[in-house]
Amino acid sequence: MLGKSYCFVKPDTSEIVCAFTVANSSVKVASLPSGLRNKLNRKIPNAKRSPQYPAVLVGQLAVSDLFSGHHIGDELLDFIKSWFIDPLNKTGCRYVIVDAVNHPKVFDYYQRNGFKFLFSSDEEEWVFLHNKGQEPTAPVEPMRTRLMYFDLIYLRT
């Protein structure tokens, strides 16, 4: 009960075209560096500011090799984003977040679809995730994943 997985199948053959998993999450702005916290809070009216904002985490996302190269992944992200602004959706969220695999092709995919890095660099993210309350140290190895977000408010205007 940590996430819910869905897949789209080709109706005539029942082949899996793509699949994704979503889970409830949040962006905890209160614990972010002040510059980033201010950047995210700037878009929230003062009366509604909070230490954290609801988000949906896309935990897994995949397109079958048989359907790669047809922008199915772009359409899938469009579906997920529109799903969470639909009035019939059963959960409220402001952001869609992903823990993107640290690879330029993956980053390009999410950036092409409007996602931004939560932290400005690997080092800033590493320090935030690994040095809470301690003296900052440099990462020992490259991050396996990077946090990225999409602000759903842009689809509501």
N, C-alpha and C positions, 0 to 999 in steps of 0.2 A: 504494500500500500504506500510505497514511496514515490511512485510515478505511474502514469497511465500511458500505454503504448497504443498506437493506431497505425493502420497501414491502408494504402490505397491499392486496389487490385484492378487489373485489366478485366473488364466485365466478360468478354467473350472467352477468355482462357483462364481466368483466376490467377494469372501471374502477378506476383507482388511487384508493383511499380516503385513504391517508396514507402518509408515508414518513419515514424518519429515517436518520441516519448516526451511527455510534459509532466512537470511537477510544480507544486506551489513553492514559491520562494520569496525573497525580498531583497531589496537593495538597502543595506544598512548604512545610511548616509552619516549618521552620528559618529561612526567610527572611522570615516574616511578622512584623508588629509584635507585640511581646510579649503584649499583651492578647488579640489574636486567636489567637496561638500557644497561649497558656494555655487559652483557651476550647476549642480543638479537642483539645489533648492531655488535658484533664481527663477526656474520655470514653474514653481509651485506658489500659489498665493499664500501670503503670510499666515492667514487664518487656518490653512490646511497643512502647514509644514509639520513634519513628523520626524522622529529619529530613524524611521525606516519606511519604505514604500513597497506596496505589494508588487510582486513580479511573478512571471511564469518562467520556469527554467526549461529550456529545450535540452534534455539530457542526452538524447540520441537522435540522429537524423541521418538517413541513408537513402540513396537512390540506387536501384538495381543497375548493375553494369549493362544490362540489356537496354536500358533507357537513358544512359548517360549521354551527355552532349545535346540534350533537347531542352535544357533549361527547366527541367522538372523540379530541381532543387530550389530555383528561384520561385517557381509557382507554389511550392510547398511552404516556403517561408511566408509568402503573401497570404496563403490560406491560414497559417497559424496566427499571423498578425491580425487578420480580419476577424478570425474566430474570437479573439479576446477583446474586440471592441463591439462585437455584435450584442444588441440588447438582450438576446436570449441566452447569452453565455451565463454559466452558473457561478462564475468567480469574477471578482474584480481585480484588475491589476493595471499598473501604470507602465511597467516595463516588461520586455521580453529579454531574458538574459541567456547567454550561452557561455560555456567553458570551452572555447575553441582550441582545437589541437594546434600547437605552435608550429605552423607551417605556412609559408607565404601564400600558397594556393588557397588554403582554408581561410586565412585572413582576408584575401581578396574577395572570396565568395561572400563572406559576411559583410564586408565594407560595401560591396556592390549592392547589397540589400539593405543598406542604411544603418548597419550596426557600427558602433564606435567602441573603442577600447575604454574600459572603465579607468584604467591607469595609463599614464602616458608612456611608461616603459616597463620592460621586464623587471628591471631593478626595483622600481617603485612598487610594483605589485608584489614582488618577492619579499621586500622589506615589510610591507603591510601584512602579508599573510604569515610570515615566519618570525617576526621580531616584535610582537605585541608587548609593549612595556619594557623592552630591552634596548640596549644600544644597537642602532642599525648596523648590519653587516652586509657585505656584498654577497650575491648569490653564488653558491658553489658550482652549480651547473645550470644550464638553460631550463627555463620553465617548460614543463610538459604541455601546459595549456595556458591560455590567457582569457581573462574575463572580458566579455563584450556585452553591450546592451543596445536595445532599440527602445526609444521613447514612443509609446503608443499615442501620445497626445497629438503627434504630427498627423495621424490618420483621422483624428476627430475634428480637425479644423477645416 
